[in-house]
């Protein structure tokens, strides 16, 4: 059985891309993501949790 890397590891054992949230938010707390013509907002809360809203 293959081991999956720790979630914070930049390395993967499969073809799933890993993206650093701070690079998506350019060091801030918000990022807008486009999916099938819709804009979603990714927010980092004060407690460091992630919220994705439409």
N, CA, C and O atoms as a MOPAC input file, in Angstrom:
PM7 MOZYME 1SCF
protein

 N      0.83700 1    -1.17600 1     0.00000 1
 C      0.00000 1     0.00000 1     0.00000 1
 C      0.88800 1     1.24800 1     0.00000 1
 O      1.82500 1     1.34000 1     0.79300 1
 N      0.59600 1     2.21300 1    -0.89100 1
 C      1.41900 1     3.42000 1    -0.95600 1
 C      0.98800 1     4.41000 1     0.11700 1
 O     -0.18900 1     4.50200 1     0.46400 1
 N      1.95300 1     5.13800 1     0.62800 1
 C      1.66400 1     6.13200 1     1.65200 1
 C      1.41000 1     7.47700 1     1.00800 1
 O      2.12100 1     7.86700 1     0.08200 1
 N      0.41700 1     8.18400 1     1.48200 1
 C      0.13800 1     9.52800 1     0.99700 1
 C      0.98300 1    10.49700 1     1.81700 1
 O      1.19700 1    10.26400 1     3.00700 1
 N      1.46600 1    11.57200 1     1.21100 1
 C      2.27800 1    12.53600 1     1.94600 1
 C      1.43500 1    13.28900 1     2.96000 1
 O      0.21100 1    13.35300 1     2.84600 1
 N      2.09800 1    13.84900 1     3.94100 1
 C      1.42800 1    14.70800 1     4.92100 1
 C      0.77800 1    15.86000 1     4.17000 1
 O      1.36500 1    16.36900 1     3.21500 1
 N     -0.44300 1    16.29700 1     4.57900 1
 C     -1.15500 1    17.34500 1     3.82800 1
 C     -0.37500 1    18.63100 1     3.60500 1
 O     -0.64500 1    19.34200 1     2.63700 1
 N      0.57600 1    18.95100 1     4.46300 1
 C      1.33100 1    20.18600 1     4.28800 1
 C      2.58300 1    19.97800 1     3.44000 1
 O      3.31000 1    20.93200 1     3.16000 1
 N      2.83500 1    18.73400 1     3.03100 1
 C      4.00900 1    18.44200 1     2.22600 1
 C      3.81100 1    18.92400 1     0.79500 1
 O      2.76000 1    18.67100 1     0.20700 1
 N      4.80600 1    19.62000 1     0.21300 1
 C      4.66800 1    20.05800 1    -1.17100 1
 C      4.84500 1    18.91600 1    -2.16800 1
 O      4.57500 1    19.09200 1    -3.35600 1
 N      5.29200 1    17.75200 1    -1.70800 1
 C      5.52300 1    16.62200 1    -2.59100 1
 C      4.29100 1    15.72100 1    -2.61300 1
 O      3.62000 1    15.54900 1    -1.59600 1
 N      4.00200 1    15.15200 1    -3.77500 1
 C      2.89700 1    14.21100 1    -3.87200 1
 C      3.39200 1    12.91500 1    -4.49400 1
 O      4.40400 1    12.89600 1    -5.19400 1
 N      2.67000 1    11.83800 1    -4.23100 1
 C      3.01300 1    10.55300 1    -4.81300 1
 C      2.10900 1    10.23500 1    -5.99300 1
 O      2.28100 1     9.20100 1    -6.63900 1
 N      1.14600 1    11.10600 1    -6.28600 1
 C      0.25400 1    10.90000 1    -7.41700 1
 C      0.22000 1    12.16700 1    -8.27200 1
 O      1.05200 1    13.05600 1    -8.09600 1
 N     -0.73100 1    12.25200 1    -9.18900 1
 C     -0.78400 1    13.38000 1   -10.12000 1
 C     -1.68800 1    14.51300 1    -9.66800 1
 O     -2.05100 1    15.36900 1   -10.47400 1
 N     -2.05600 1    14.53400 1    -8.39400 1
 C     -2.92100 1    15.60000 1    -7.88600 1
 C     -2.05600 1    16.81400 1    -7.55000 1
 O     -1.13200 1    16.70000 1    -6.74400 1
 N     -2.33800 1    17.97600 1    -8.15300 1
 C     -1.52200 1    19.15300 1    -7.86600 1
 C     -1.74200 1    19.65800 1    -6.44000 1
 O     -2.82100 1    19.50600 1    -5.86700 1
 N     -0.69900 1    20.25800 1    -5.89000 1
 C     -0.76400 1    20.86500 1    -4.56100 1
 C     -0.49800 1    22.34500 1    -4.73000 1
 O      0.48100 1    22.73700 1    -5.36600 1
 N     -1.37800 1    23.18400 1    -4.15500 1
 C     -1.23600 1    24.62900 1    -4.24900 1
 C     -1.16700 1    25.22200 1    -2.84900 1
 O     -1.98300 1    24.88700 1    -1.99100 1
 N     -0.21600 1    26.08600 1    -2.61700 1
 C     -0.11400 1    26.78500 1    -1.34100 1
 C     -1.18600 1    27.87000 1    -1.30000 1
 O     -1.24100 1    28.72000 1    -2.18800 1
 N     -2.03200 1    27.84600 1    -0.28100 1
 C     -3.13500 1    28.80500 1    -0.18400 1
 C     -2.61400 1    30.23900 1    -0.13800 1
 O     -3.22800 1    31.13200 1    -0.72300 1
 N     -1.51100 1    30.47200 1     0.53600 1
 C     -0.98600 1    31.83800 1     0.61300 1
 C     -0.53000 1    32.34800 1    -0.75000 1
 O     -0.54900 1    33.55400 1    -0.99600 1
 N     -0.12400 1    31.44700 1    -1.63200 1
 C      0.21800 1    31.91200 1    -2.97800 1
 C     -1.05400 1    32.23400 1    -3.76400 1
 O     -1.04900 1    33.14800 1    -4.58900 1
 N     -2.14100 1    31.50000 1    -3.51900 1
 C     -3.41300 1    31.80600 1    -4.18100 1
 C     -3.97500 1    33.14400 1    -3.70900 1
 O     -4.59900 1    33.86600 1    -4.48700 1
 N     -3.75800 1    33.47500 1    -2.44300 1
 C     -4.27700 1    34.72700 1    -1.88400 1
 C     -3.26000 1    35.85700 1    -1.96100 1
 O     -3.52400 1    36.95600 1    -1.47400 1
 N     -2.10900 1    35.60800 1    -2.56200 1
 C     -1.01900 1    36.59500 1    -2.66500 1
 C     -0.64300 1    37.14100 1    -1.29400 1
 O     -0.34500 1    38.32600 1    -1.14200 1
 N     -0.66200 1    36.24900 1    -0.28900 1
 C     -0.27800 1    36.64100 1     1.06800 1
 C     -1.40300 1    37.26500 1     1.86900 1
 O     -1.22300 1    37.56500 1     3.04900 1
 N     -2.54800 1    37.46400 1     1.26100 1
 C     -3.69200 1    38.04800 1     1.96400 1
 C     -4.59500 1    36.96500 1     2.52200 1
 O     -4.14500 1    35.86100 1     2.83200 1
 N     -5.87300 1    37.28900 1     2.64600 1
 C     -6.81100 1    36.32400 1     3.20300 1
 C     -7.93500 1    35.95600 1     2.23300 1
 O     -8.80700 1    35.16100 1     2.58300 1
 N     -7.93100 1    36.51900 1     1.02000 1
 C     -8.98400 1    36.24300 1     0.04800 1
 C     -8.40200 1    35.88700 1    -1.31600 1
 O     -7.37200 1    36.41800 1    -1.73200 1
 N     -9.09500 1    34.96800 1    -2.00400 1
 C     -8.76900 1    34.65900 1    -3.39300 1
 C    -10.07600 1    34.41800 1    -4.12100 1
 O    -10.99900 1    33.82200 1    -3.56500 1
 N    -10.16300 1    34.87200 1    -5.34900 1
 C    -11.32700 1    34.58000 1    -6.18800 1
 C    -10.93800 1    33.46300 1    -7.14600 1
 O     -9.91000 1    33.53200 1    -7.81900 1
 N    -11.77400 1    32.43800 1    -7.19500 1
 C    -11.52400 1    31.27400 1    -8.03300 1
 C    -12.65100 1    31.15500 1    -9.05500 1
 O    -13.82500 1    31.28100 1    -8.70700 1
 N    -12.29500 1    30.91400 1   -10.30800 1
 C    -13.28000 1    30.76700 1   -11.36800 1
 C    -13.48000 1    29.27900 1   -11.63900 1
 O    -12.51600 1    28.53600 1   -11.82500 1
 N    -14.75600 1    28.84800 1   -11.65900 1
 C    -15.08700 1    27.45700 1   -11.96100 1
 C    -16.35600 1    27.42900 1   -12.78900 1
 O    -17.41900 1    27.83700 1   -12.32200 1
 N    -16.24800 1    26.94800 1   -14.01600 1
 C    -17.38200 1    26.82800 1   -14.94600 1
 C    -18.16100 1    28.13700 1   -15.06600 1
 O    -19.39200 1    28.14500 1   -15.04500 1
 N    -17.42700 1    29.23600 1   -15.19200 1
 C    -18.03900 1    30.53600 1   -15.39000 1
 C    -18.55300 1    31.20700 1   -14.13100 1
 O    -19.08500 1    32.31500 1   -14.20100 1
 N    -18.40900 1    30.56700 1   -12.98900 1
 C    -18.85600 1    31.12200 1   -11.71000 1
 C    -17.63700 1    31.53200 1   -10.88900 1
 O    -16.59400 1    30.88000 1   -10.94300 1
 N    -17.77500 1    32.61900 1   -10.12700 1
 C    -16.68800 1    33.08500 1    -9.26200 1
 C    -16.97100 1    32.64200 1    -7.83000 1
 O    -18.05300 1    32.87300 1    -7.29200 1
 N    -15.98400 1    32.00700 1    -7.23500 1
 C    -16.05000 1    31.58200 1    -5.84000 1
 C    -15.01600 1    32.36600 1    -5.05800 1
 O    -14.00700 1    32.79700 1    -5.61700 1
 N    -15.25700 1    32.55400 1    -3.76500 1
 C    -14.32000 1    33.26600 1    -2.91000 1
 C    -13.76000 1    32.28800 1    -1.88400 1
 O    -14.50500 1    31.64800 1    -1.14200 1
 N    -12.43800 1    32.18600 1    -1.85700 1
 C    -11.73400 1    31.39400 1    -0.85100 1
 C    -11.23700 1    32.36300 1     0.20900 1
 O    -10.51500 1    33.31300 1    -0.09500 1
 N    -11.62400 1    32.11800 1     1.44400 1
 C    -11.27600 1    33.02800 1     2.54100 1
 C    -10.52400 1    32.26500 1     3.62500 1
 O    -10.90300 1    31.15000 1     3.98400 1
 N     -9.45900 1    32.86600 1     4.14300 1
 C     -8.75800 1    32.32700 1     5.30200 1
 C     -9.28000 1    33.09700 1     6.51600 1
 O     -9.18300 1    34.32300 1     6.56200 1
 N     -9.82900 1    32.38500 1     7.48900 1
 C    -10.38800 1    33.03900 1     8.67300 1
 C     -9.28200 1    33.44000 1     9.64200 1
 O     -8.11900 1    33.07900 1     9.46300 1
 N     -9.66100 1    34.18800 1    10.66300 1
 C     -8.68500 1    34.58500 1    11.69100 1
 C     -8.09300 1    33.38800 1    12.42000 1
 O     -6.98400 1    33.45800 1    12.94900 1
 N     -8.85000 1    32.27400 1    12.44400 1
 C     -8.35700 1    31.05800 1    13.10200 1
 C     -7.57800 1    30.15600 1    12.15200 1
 O     -7.14700 1    29.06800 1    12.53400 1
 N     -7.39600 1    30.61800 1    10.89400 1
 C     -6.61900 1    29.85300 1     9.93100 1
 C     -7.40100 1    28.78400 1     9.19800 1
 O     -6.81100 1    27.94400 1     8.51900 1
 N     -8.71800 1    28.80000 1     9.32100 1
 C     -9.55900 1    27.83900 1     8.61500 1
 C     -9.87600 1    28.39100 1     7.21900 1
 O     -9.75000 1    29.59000 1     6.97200 1
 N    -10.28800 1    27.49700 1     6.31200 1
 C    -10.63000 1    27.90300 1     4.95400 1
 C    -12.13500 1    27.82900 1     4.75400 1
 O    -12.78500 1    26.87900 1     5.19100 1
 N    -12.68500 1    28.84500 1     4.08300 1
 C    -14.09500 1    28.88300 1     3.73100 1
 C    -14.17900 1    29.19100 1     2.24000 1
 O    -13.56300 1    30.14000 1     1.75500 1
 N    -14.95100 1    28.37500 1     1.51800 1
 C    -15.18100 1    28.59300 1     0.09600 1
 C    -16.65100 1    28.91100 1    -0.09200 1
 O    -17.51400 1    28.11800 1     0.28300 1
 N    -16.94300 1    30.08200 1    -0.67600 1
 C    -18.32500 1    30.50100 1    -0.91000 1
 C    -18.50700 1    30.90900 1    -2.34900 1
 O    -17.55000 1    31.24100 1    -3.04800 1
 N    -19.76000 1    30.87800 1    -2.78100 1
 C    -20.10700 1    31.26600 1    -4.13900 1
 C    -20.54000 1    32.70600 1    -4.16300 1
 O    -20.87800 1    33.23100 1    -5.22400 1

